[in-house]
Amino acid sequence: MIDVLTRGWRSVRWYVGSVMGDRDYERYLAHHASIHGSATPLTEREYWRQRFADQDRNPQGRCC
C-alpha cells in the first residue's frame, strides 16, 4: 500500500513540476547537446533571463 502511495505521489510531483516548467532547463540542455554539439550552452540563469525576456517581447497565450 505504501509503495502505491509513494508512486502516486511521485507521479503527481513529476506532473506538477512539468507543468510549472521545472524541467525546462534540462530539456534545453538535452536539445542543445543534440543540435549544437560542442557549442557552449547558456547557463541556467542566462536561460531563464532570455526565456522571460522572449515572453515579454512576444506574449502568446498567457493569462496575465
C-alpha positions in Angstrom: 0.0 0.0 0.0 2.8 2.4 0.9 4.5 1.7 -2.5 1.4 2.6 -4.3 1.1 5.9 -2.4 4.7 6.7 -3.0 4.5 6.0 -6.7 1.3 8.1 -6.9 2.9 11.0 -5.0 6.0 10.9 -7.3 3.7 11.0 -10.3 1.8 14.0 -9.1 5.1 15.8 -8.2 6.5 15.0 -11.6 3.4 16.3 -13.4 3.2 19.5 -11.4 6.9 20.1 -11.9 6.5 19.6 -15.6 3.5 22.0 -15.8 5.4 24.6 -13.8 8.5 24.4 -16.0 10.9 22.8 -13.5 12.4 20.6 -16.2 12.7 23.2 -19.0 16.4 23.9 -18.5 17.2 20.2 -18.5 15.3 19.8 -21.8 17.1 22.8 -23.2 20.4 21.3 -22.3 19.5 18.0 -24.0 18.2 19.8 -27.1 21.3 22.0 -27.2 23.7 19.0 -26.9 21.9 17.1 -29.7 21.6 20.0 -32.1 24.5 22.3 -31.4 27.1 19.7 -30.2 30.1 21.2 -28.6 28.9 24.8 -28.5 28.6 26.2 -25.0 25.0 26.3 -23.8 23.5 29.2 -21.8 23.9 29.0 -18.1 20.7 28.3 -16.2 20.5 32.0 -15.2 21.0 33.2 -18.7 18.4 30.7 -20.0 15.7 31.9 -17.7 16.5 35.6 -18.3 16.3 35.0 -22.1 13.1 33.0 -21.8 11.3 35.6 -19.7 12.6 38.4 -22.0 11.2 36.5 -25.0 7.9 36.1 -23.3 7.7 39.8 -22.5 8.5 40.7 -26.1 6.1 38.3 -27.6 3.2 37.4 -25.2 1.3 34.4 -26.6 -1.4 32.6 -24.8 -0.5 33.9 -21.4 -3.3 34.6 -18.9 -1.7 37.6 -17.3 
